[in-house]
Amino acid sequence: MSAHTITVDAEVFERLQREAQPLIDTPNSVLRRLLALDSTAVRPGALAPLLDAGRLQPEQQLIWRRRNLGQEYRAHVTAEGHLRLDDGRLCESPSGACDAVAHCKVNGWDAWRTDEGTSLSVLRGSL
């Protein structure tokens, strides 16, 4: 496979950094994942055990309400156990989804909740 050089602006580079898995990804591997260019199977996301146990369902909506800031975020569980954000981005973990939507480090297992108000940490604790 031949290699080419591209130039990206600061905003694109910051997005690549946010999407990257530290000490694993290169800019190329992040782009390949975001563009769905890898033919290998999608590895399971962090929510896969909850799906397998029937605690979550594919396409189930999750909500993160930041009452003090008046913000609300929504995501849907994919069949592979990822969170799909409203803008289509996929996140492998609940905390990664928090970082993606709000650009801050938050324990996503406590932040994201079902429509009934049950946190992912409670669901995970019931396994």
ABEGO torsion letter per residue (X at the ends): XBBBBBBBBAAAAAAAAAABBBGABBAAAAAAAAAGABABBBBBBAAAAAAAAGABBBGBBBBBBBAAAGBBBBBBBBAAGBBBBAAGBBBABAAAAAAAAAGBBBBAAAABBBAAGBBAAAAAAAX
